[in-house]
Every structure is written in structure tokens, then in C-alpha cells.
Amino acid sequence: MILLALVIGFILDILLGDPPKLPHLVIGIGKAISAMEKGLRGFFPKTSQGEFGAGLIMAILLPVVAFGLTWLLLYLCGLMGLWLRLILESLLCWQCLAMRSLGRAGMKVYEALITGNLAAARLAVGQIVGRDTATLDASGISRATVETVSENTSDGVIAPMLFMAVGGAPFAVFYKVINTMDSMVGYKNERYLYFGKAAARLDDIANFVPARLAGLLIVLSAYFAKLDLRKAWHIFLRDRYNHKSPNSAQTEAACAGALHVQLGGASSYFGKLVHKPTLGDDDRPIKPKDILRANSLLYWSSGLCLFLCIFVKGAILWL
């Protein structure tokens, strides 16, 4: 049942992506995080210890509650009929995946770049990255897009798929809450330095295995995408820890190697220049077409992950 729901959810993501007019699970999660943050901040003292305690409670409570509610809802649907449970679980799996929406976001940037509309490209890339985009040139926009597509190949597709394969939609929703919390409060700025610390650490733990598997899948995908598998493997091994996060560089390093470009380096965040380690070798300038290549790695690695989940889960069930 879990495997079937995963496959149906994956197909729905390919066909439909995230229709803008339909309610979305992640939007609901985001609203719950905002409401809980407001309530906890009002209850706990405004000190570093108080903010950390509030953030810790949210980081523990919200994923557990989301898991429990999802499990309960599926259980009740199962009592009324297995087909009803399968439909709901498939829909939840679909909404936990972001392959098509991530690819579309990259294409939106690419299309603006090839028409020479830098303003539209900056606006499009600003919707998917956290850095300042107002002064980015075509190369900077392309680099930012390739980085976010490669990083979110793990967060948006591979990781939720693995959680689904292990425990179905409840596990996938559990992961999605953790990942969304990190994206909303896991910043090292004045507002979230202490409040978001627990959420950021929990996200690191949840993504530890998926990020490494995603990096390996991108290396393998380089062969199918007619890119450089050997270079992808070399840079993956060499540069996958060139980041403050233990997970973010895993997929970016593999992508940089496959494309023969250099990612990372200096970027501006909230008006402040941040120098990050580089990933890959500066063999050639990064170009808008590299967005298409990063998307190709996204699609191939997602498909390979689905095949891997089916094969491993099927083998376990068979035994």
C-alpha cells in the first residue's frame, strides 16, 4: 500500500506539480509554524534561554503532532475502506514532493535569462533563494538557480521520498514539518539565532542520510544526463563538506562536478556579503544552460530514487 501510494504521488507530481489554486499541505504547515511561534514567544521570557526553550518545544511538538494527526486520519480512512486510505495517502505523498515545481522554478529563471530580461530573472530567482538578487548579473543568477535546484533535489524530492518509503505519508509529513520549520526559522540572525537553533539541528539530523544518498544519485545521474560522472564523483568526494551545514554541499558538490562549474563563494544576504567555501573547479563560466543541466540531474536522480525505493522495499516485503 505504501509503495503504491508513493508511486501514485510521484506520478501526480510529474503531471500536476503544485497547482496554485489548490490548498497545499506546506502552506498549512507554514501557517501552523507561524501561529505556534507567535504563541510560544508570548509565553516564554525574551531571553536567549527562553527563546531556545520556545524553539525547542516547537521543534519537538509540531512534527510529532503532525505525524500523529496524519496517522490517525489514514487509520480512520482505512476503517472505511482501503481504497479511501490509498487515495488520501497518495494525495499526501504528492503534496510532499516538489520535483515539478522545482524544475518549473528553474525554467522560469532560464526563460527570463535567454530573452535578456534580467529584471524578470532576478524576480524569478528571488522567489526560490534567500540571497539578495537585485544586483546579480546573468552568471550570478544562473549560479544561484543551479545551487538551489541541486540543494533542493534532496530537500524537496529525495528526502521526502525516502521517508515515504520507510513509513508512508505520516513519515513524509513528519519530515516536511521539520524541513519547513528550518526554512522558516533556521536562520542565524537576530530574530532566530536562539529560537531556530533546535529546528535547524533537527533538520540536519533528518537530512543526514537523504542528503548523502541524493549526492550519490546525482553522481549516477550525470551518466544518464550525458554529463561528467567521473568529475561529479571526484568533486563530490572532495567538496561535499565545504559548507557550514553538514548536508547542503552534498548535492551541490556533485552537481558542480557534473557541470564542470564552480558553485558557492561570495553572496549577499540581507545587505551583508557572506563568503562561503567554493564547490567544484572553475573550469568554465556558468551559463543559463546550466540551469537546464541541473534540472536534468534533478529529474534523473528523482527517478532513480523512486526505482531504488521500489526495489529495496519490494525486496524487503518479498523476504
GITAUR-V393355 format. One record per residue. N is the residue number from 1. RES is the residue in three letters. PHI is phi as a letter, one per 30 degrees, with the letter a starting at -180 (999 if undefined). PSI is psi as a letter, one per 40 degrees, with the letter a starting at -180 (none if undefined). D_LAST is the distance of its C-alpha to the last C-alpha in Angstrom with 1 decimal. Layout:
BEGIN
n=N res=RES phi=PHI psi=PSI d_last=D_LAST
n=N res=RES phi=PHI psi=PSI d_last=D_LAST
END
This chain:
BEGIN
n=1 res=MET phi=999 psi=d d_last=16.7
n=2 res=ILE phi=d psi=d d_last=16.7
n=3 res=LEU phi=d psi=d d_last=15.7
n=4 res=LEU phi=d psi=d d_last=18.3
n=5 res=ALA phi=d psi=d d_last=20.9
n=6 res=LEU phi=d psi=d d_last=20.4
n=7 res=VAL phi=d psi=d d_last=21.0
n=8 res=ILE phi=d psi=d d_last=23.9
n=9 res=GLY phi=d psi=d d_last=25.4
n=10 res=PHE phi=d psi=d d_last=25.3
n=11 res=ILE phi=d psi=d d_last=27.0
n=12 res=LEU phi=d psi=d d_last=29.6
n=13 res=ASP phi=d psi=d d_last=30.3
n=14 res=ILE phi=d psi=d d_last=31.0
n=15 res=LEU phi=d psi=d d_last=33.2
n=16 res=LEU phi=c psi=d d_last=35.0
n=17 res=GLY phi=i psi=b d_last=34.7
n=18 res=ASP phi=c psi=g d_last=36.6
n=19 res=PRO phi=e psi=h d_last=39.4
n=20 res=PRO phi=d psi=d d_last=42.4
n=21 res=LYS phi=c psi=e d_last=43.6
n=22 res=LEU phi=c psi=i d_last=40.4
n=23 res=PRO phi=e psi=i d_last=39.6
n=24 res=HIS phi=b psi=i d_last=37.0
n=25 res=LEU phi=e psi=d d_last=34.7
n=26 res=VAL phi=d psi=d d_last=35.8
n=27 res=ILE phi=d psi=d d_last=39.4
n=28 res=GLY phi=d psi=d d_last=38.8
n=29 res=ILE phi=d psi=d d_last=37.1
n=30 res=GLY phi=d psi=d d_last=40.0
n=31 res=LYS phi=d psi=d d_last=42.5
n=32 res=ALA phi=d psi=d d_last=40.8
n=33 res=ILE phi=d psi=d d_last=40.9
n=34 res=SER phi=d psi=d d_last=44.6
n=35 res=ALA phi=d psi=d d_last=45.5
n=36 res=MET phi=d psi=d d_last=43.7
n=37 res=GLU phi=d psi=d d_last=45.3
n=38 res=LYS phi=d psi=d d_last=48.7
n=39 res=GLY phi=d psi=d d_last=48.3
n=40 res=LEU phi=d psi=d d_last=47.1
n=41 res=ARG phi=d psi=d d_last=49.8
n=42 res=GLY phi=d psi=d d_last=52.4
n=43 res=PHE phi=c psi=d d_last=51.3
n=44 res=PHE phi=d psi=i d_last=50.8
n=45 res=PRO phi=d psi=i d_last=53.7
n=46 res=LYS phi=d psi=g d_last=54.3
n=47 res=THR phi=b psi=i d_last=53.8
n=48 res=SER phi=d psi=d d_last=51.2
n=49 res=GLN phi=d psi=d d_last=49.6
n=50 res=GLY phi=d psi=d d_last=49.8
n=51 res=GLU phi=d psi=d d_last=48.3
n=52 res=PHE phi=d psi=d d_last=45.4
n=53 res=GLY phi=d psi=d d_last=44.8
n=54 res=ALA phi=d psi=d d_last=44.9
n=55 res=GLY phi=d psi=d d_last=42.5
n=56 res=LEU phi=d psi=d d_last=40.1
n=57 res=ILE phi=d psi=d d_last=40.1
n=58 res=MET phi=d psi=d d_last=39.4
n=59 res=ALA phi=d psi=d d_last=36.6
n=60 res=ILE phi=d psi=d d_last=34.8
n=61 res=LEU phi=d psi=d d_last=35.8
n=62 res=LEU phi=d psi=d d_last=35.4
n=63 res=PRO phi=d psi=d d_last=31.7
n=64 res=VAL phi=d psi=d d_last=30.8
n=65 res=VAL phi=d psi=d d_last=33.0
n=66 res=ALA phi=d psi=d d_last=31.5
n=67 res=PHE phi=d psi=d d_last=28.0
n=68 res=GLY phi=d psi=d d_last=29.1
n=69 res=LEU phi=d psi=d d_last=31.1
n=70 res=THR phi=d psi=d d_last=28.4
n=71 res=TRP phi=d psi=d d_last=25.8
n=72 res=LEU phi=d psi=d d_last=28.6
n=73 res=LEU phi=d psi=d d_last=29.6
n=74 res=LEU phi=d psi=d d_last=26.2
n=75 res=TYR phi=d psi=d d_last=25.8
n=76 res=LEU phi=d psi=d d_last=29.2
n=77 res=CYS phi=d psi=d d_last=28.5
n=78 res=GLY phi=d psi=d d_last=25.3
n=79 res=LEU phi=d psi=d d_last=27.7
n=80 res=MET phi=d psi=e d_last=29.8
n=81 res=GLY phi=l psi=h d_last=27.2
n=82 res=LEU phi=d psi=d d_last=23.7
n=83 res=TRP phi=d psi=d d_last=25.4
n=84 res=LEU phi=d psi=d d_last=27.9
n=85 res=ARG phi=d psi=d d_last=25.2
n=86 res=LEU phi=d psi=d d_last=23.5
n=87 res=ILE phi=d psi=d d_last=27.0
n=88 res=LEU phi=d psi=d d_last=27.8
n=89 res=GLU phi=d psi=d d_last=24.6
n=90 res=SER phi=d psi=d d_last=25.0
n=91 res=LEU phi=d psi=d d_last=28.7
n=92 res=LEU phi=d psi=d d_last=27.9
n=93 res=CYS phi=d psi=d d_last=25.4
n=94 res=TRP phi=e psi=d d_last=28.1
n=95 res=GLN phi=d psi=e d_last=30.8
n=96 res=CYS phi=d psi=e d_last=28.8
n=97 res=LEU phi=c psi=i d_last=28.7
n=98 res=ALA phi=b psi=f d_last=31.9
n=99 res=MET phi=d psi=d d_last=31.3
n=100 res=ARG phi=d psi=d d_last=34.0
n=101 res=SER phi=d psi=d d_last=36.5
n=102 res=LEU phi=d psi=d d_last=36.2
n=103 res=GLY phi=d psi=d d_last=36.8
n=104 res=ARG phi=d psi=d d_last=39.6
n=105 res=ALA phi=d psi=d d_last=41.2
n=106 res=GLY phi=d psi=d d_last=41.3
n=107 res=MET phi=d psi=d d_last=42.8
n=108 res=LYS phi=d psi=d d_last=45.5
n=109 res=VAL phi=d psi=d d_last=46.6
n=110 res=TYR phi=e psi=d d_last=46.5
n=111 res=GLU phi=d psi=d d_last=48.6
n=112 res=ALA phi=d psi=d d_last=51.2
n=113 res=LEU phi=d psi=d d_last=51.5
n=114 res=ILE phi=d psi=e d_last=52.0
n=115 res=THR phi=c psi=e d_last=54.7
n=116 res=GLY phi=i psi=e d_last=56.4
n=117 res=ASN phi=c psi=g d_last=56.1
n=118 res=LEU phi=d psi=d d_last=55.5
n=119 res=ALA phi=d psi=d d_last=56.3
n=120 res=ALA phi=d psi=d d_last=53.6
n=121 res=ALA phi=d psi=d d_last=51.1
n=122 res=ARG phi=d psi=d d_last=52.0
n=123 res=LEU phi=d psi=d d_last=51.5
n=124 res=ALA phi=d psi=d d_last=48.1
n=125 res=VAL phi=d psi=d d_last=46.7
n=126 res=GLY phi=d psi=e d_last=48.2
n=127 res=GLN phi=d psi=e d_last=45.9
n=128 res=ILE phi=b psi=e d_last=42.7
n=129 res=VAL phi=b psi=i d_last=44.0
n=130 res=GLY phi=c psi=e d_last=45.6
n=131 res=ARG phi=d psi=i d_last=48.3
n=132 res=ASP phi=d psi=h d_last=51.9
n=133 res=THR phi=c psi=e d_last=52.2
n=134 res=ALA phi=d psi=d d_last=55.9
n=135 res=THR phi=c psi=e d_last=57.0
n=136 res=LEU phi=d psi=h d_last=54.1
n=137 res=ASP phi=d psi=a d_last=54.9
n=138 res=ALA phi=d psi=d d_last=52.7
n=139 res=SER phi=d psi=d d_last=51.1
n=140 res=GLY phi=d psi=d d_last=50.4
n=141 res=ILE phi=d psi=d d_last=49.0
n=142 res=SER phi=d psi=d d_last=46.7
n=143 res=ARG phi=d psi=d d_last=45.5
n=144 res=ALA phi=d psi=d d_last=44.9
n=145 res=THR phi=d psi=d d_last=42.9
n=146 res=VAL phi=d psi=d d_last=40.7
n=147 res=GLU phi=d psi=d d_last=40.0
n=148 res=THR phi=d psi=d d_last=39.0
n=149 res=VAL phi=d psi=d d_last=36.8
n=150 res=SER phi=d psi=d d_last=35.0
n=151 res=GLU phi=d psi=d d_last=34.7
n=152 res=ASN phi=d psi=e d_last=33.6
n=153 res=THR phi=e psi=d d_last=30.9
n=154 res=SER phi=d psi=d d_last=28.9
n=155 res=ASP phi=d psi=d d_last=30.4
n=156 res=GLY phi=c psi=e d_last=30.6
n=157 res=VAL phi=b psi=c d_last=27.5
n=158 res=ILE phi=d psi=d d_last=24.9
n=159 res=ALA phi=d psi=d d_last=24.9
n=160 res=PRO phi=d psi=d d_last=24.8
n=161 res=MET phi=d psi=d d_last=22.0
n=162 res=LEU phi=d psi=d d_last=19.8
n=163 res=PHE phi=d psi=d d_last=20.8
n=164 res=MET phi=d psi=d d_last=20.0
n=165 res=ALA phi=d psi=d d_last=16.4
n=166 res=VAL phi=d psi=d d_last=16.0
n=167 res=GLY phi=b psi=f d_last=17.9
n=168 res=GLY phi=i psi=a d_last=19.5
n=169 res=ALA phi=e psi=d d_last=23.3
n=170 res=PRO phi=e psi=d d_last=24.2
n=171 res=PHE phi=d psi=d d_last=22.9
n=172 res=ALA phi=d psi=d d_last=24.5
n=173 res=VAL phi=d psi=d d_last=27.8
n=174 res=PHE phi=e psi=d d_last=27.7
n=175 res=TYR phi=d psi=d d_last=27.5
n=176 res=LYS phi=d psi=d d_last=30.2
n=177 res=VAL phi=d psi=d d_last=32.5
n=178 res=ILE phi=d psi=d d_last=32.3
n=179 res=ASN phi=d psi=d d_last=32.9
n=180 res=THR phi=d psi=d d_last=35.7
n=181 res=MET phi=e psi=d d_last=37.4
n=182 res=ASP phi=d psi=d d_last=37.5
n=183 res=SER phi=d psi=d d_last=39.0
n=184 res=MET phi=c psi=d d_last=41.6
n=185 res=VAL phi=b psi=e d_last=42.6
n=186 res=GLY phi=d psi=f d_last=41.1
n=187 res=TYR phi=c psi=i d_last=44.4
n=188 res=LYS phi=c psi=f d_last=46.6
n=189 res=ASN phi=c psi=a d_last=49.8
n=190 res=GLU phi=d psi=d d_last=52.3
n=191 res=ARG phi=d psi=d d_last=50.7
n=192 res=TYR phi=c psi=e d_last=47.1
n=193 res=LEU phi=e psi=d d_last=47.4
n=194 res=TYR phi=c psi=d d_last=46.6
n=195 res=PHE phi=d psi=d d_last=45.2
n=196 res=GLY phi=c psi=e d_last=42.5
n=197 res=LYS phi=d psi=d d_last=41.5
n=198 res=ALA phi=d psi=d d_last=38.7
n=199 res=ALA phi=d psi=d d_last=37.2
n=200 res=ALA phi=d psi=d d_last=37.4
n=201 res=ARG phi=d psi=d d_last=35.7
n=202 res=LEU phi=d psi=d d_last=32.9
n=203 res=ASP phi=d psi=d d_last=32.4
n=204 res=ASP phi=e psi=d d_last=32.3
n=205 res=ILE phi=d psi=d d_last=29.5
n=206 res=ALA phi=d psi=d d_last=27.5
n=207 res=ASN phi=c psi=e d_last=28.0
n=208 res=PHE phi=e psi=d d_last=27.5
n=209 res=VAL phi=d psi=d d_last=24.0
n=210 res=PRO phi=e psi=d d_last=24.4
n=211 res=ALA phi=d psi=d d_last=27.8
n=212 res=ARG phi=d psi=d d_last=26.7
n=213 res=LEU phi=d psi=d d_last=23.7
n=214 res=ALA phi=d psi=d d_last=26.3
n=215 res=GLY phi=d psi=d d_last=28.7
n=216 res=LEU phi=d psi=d d_last=26.3
n=217 res=LEU phi=d psi=d d_last=25.5
n=218 res=ILE phi=d psi=d d_last=29.3
n=219 res=VAL phi=e psi=d d_last=29.9
n=220 res=LEU phi=d psi=d d_last=27.5
n=221 res=SER phi=d psi=d d_last=29.0
n=222 res=ALA phi=e psi=d d_last=32.4
n=223 res=TYR phi=d psi=d d_last=31.6
n=224 res=PHE phi=d psi=d d_last=30.8
n=225 res=ALA phi=d psi=e d_last=33.8
n=226 res=LYS phi=i psi=f d_last=36.0
n=227 res=LEU phi=c psi=a d_last=36.9
n=228 res=ASP phi=c psi=g d_last=36.9
n=229 res=LEU phi=d psi=d d_last=33.5
n=230 res=ARG phi=d psi=d d_last=35.1
n=231 res=LYS phi=d psi=d d_last=37.5
n=232 res=ALA phi=d psi=d d_last=34.8
n=233 res=TRP phi=d psi=d d_last=32.8
n=234 res=HIS phi=d psi=d d_last=36.1
n=235 res=ILE phi=d psi=d d_last=37.3
n=236 res=PHE phi=e psi=d d_last=33.9
n=237 res=LEU phi=d psi=d d_last=33.9
n=238 res=ARG phi=d psi=d d_last=37.7
n=239 res=ASP phi=c psi=e d_last=38.3
n=240 res=ARG phi=d psi=e d_last=35.1
n=241 res=TYR phi=c psi=e d_last=36.8
n=242 res=ASN phi=d psi=f d_last=40.2
n=243 res=HIS phi=a psi=i d_last=40.1
n=244 res=LYS phi=d psi=d d_last=40.9
n=245 res=SER phi=d psi=i d_last=37.5
n=246 res=PRO phi=d psi=e d_last=34.6
n=247 res=ASN phi=c psi=d d_last=32.6
n=248 res=SER phi=d psi=d d_last=35.1
n=249 res=ALA phi=d psi=e d_last=35.9
n=250 res=GLN phi=e psi=d d_last=32.4
n=251 res=THR phi=d psi=d d_last=32.3
n=252 res=GLU phi=d psi=d d_last=36.1
n=253 res=ALA phi=d psi=d d_last=36.4
n=254 res=ALA phi=d psi=d d_last=33.9
n=255 res=CYS phi=d psi=d d_last=35.8
n=256 res=ALA phi=e psi=d d_last=39.1
n=257 res=GLY phi=d psi=d d_last=38.2
n=258 res=ALA phi=d psi=d d_last=36.9
n=259 res=LEU phi=c psi=e d_last=40.1
n=260 res=HIS phi=i psi=f d_last=42.5
n=261 res=VAL phi=b psi=i d_last=44.1
n=262 res=GLN phi=c psi=h d_last=44.7
n=263 res=LEU phi=c psi=i d_last=43.5
n=264 res=GLY phi=i psi=a d_last=44.4
n=265 res=GLY phi=i psi=a d_last=47.9
n=266 res=ALA phi=d psi=h d_last=50.6
n=267 res=SER phi=b psi=i d_last=50.2
n=268 res=SER phi=c psi=h d_last=52.3
n=269 res=TYR phi=b psi=h d_last=51.0
n=270 res=PHE phi=h psi=f d_last=53.4
n=271 res=GLY phi=i psi=e d_last=56.3
n=272 res=LYS phi=c psi=h d_last=55.2
n=273 res=LEU phi=d psi=h d_last=54.3
n=274 res=VAL phi=c psi=h d_last=51.0
n=275 res=HIS phi=c psi=h d_last=50.3
n=276 res=LYS phi=c psi=i d_last=46.6
n=277 res=PRO phi=e psi=i d_last=45.3
n=278 res=THR phi=d psi=i d_last=44.9
n=279 res=LEU phi=b psi=h d_last=41.6
n=280 res=GLY phi=j psi=i d_last=41.9
n=281 res=ASP phi=c psi=i d_last=45.0
n=282 res=ASP phi=d psi=g d_last=47.9
n=283 res=ASP phi=d psi=d d_last=47.8
n=284 res=ARG phi=a psi=i d_last=49.2
n=285 res=PRO phi=d psi=i d_last=50.2
n=286 res=ILE phi=d psi=i d_last=47.6
n=287 res=LYS phi=b psi=i d_last=48.3
n=288 res=PRO phi=e psi=d d_last=47.4
n=289 res=LYS phi=d psi=e d_last=45.2
n=290 res=ASP phi=d psi=d d_last=42.9
n=291 res=ILE phi=d psi=d d_last=41.9
n=292 res=LEU phi=d psi=d d_last=40.6
n=293 res=ARG phi=d psi=d d_last=38.7
n=294 res=ALA phi=d psi=d d_last=37.1
n=295 res=ASN phi=d psi=d d_last=36.1
n=296 res=SER phi=d psi=d d_last=34.5
n=297 res=LEU phi=d psi=d d_last=32.5
n=298 res=LEU phi=e psi=d d_last=31.5
n=299 res=TYR phi=d psi=d d_last=30.3
n=300 res=TRP phi=d psi=d d_last=28.5
n=301 res=SER phi=d psi=d d_last=26.7
n=302 res=SER phi=d psi=d d_last=25.7
n=303 res=GLY phi=d psi=d d_last=24.3
n=304 res=LEU phi=d psi=d d_last=22.4
n=305 res=CYS phi=d psi=d d_last=21.0
n=306 res=LEU phi=d psi=d d_last=19.9
n=307 res=PHE phi=d psi=d d_last=18.1
n=308 res=LEU phi=d psi=d d_last=16.4
n=309 res=CYS phi=d psi=d d_last=15.3
n=310 res=ILE phi=d psi=d d_last=14.0
n=311 res=PHE phi=d psi=d d_last=12.2
n=312 res=VAL phi=d psi=d d_last=10.7
n=313 res=LYS phi=d psi=d d_last=10.0
n=314 res=GLY phi=d psi=d d_last=8.6
n=315 res=ALA phi=d psi=d d_last=6.2
n=316 res=ILE phi=d psi=d d_last=5.2
n=317 res=LEU phi=d psi=d d_last=5.5
n=318 res=TRP phi=d psi=d d_last=3.8
n=319 res=LEU phi=d psi=none d_last=0.0
END
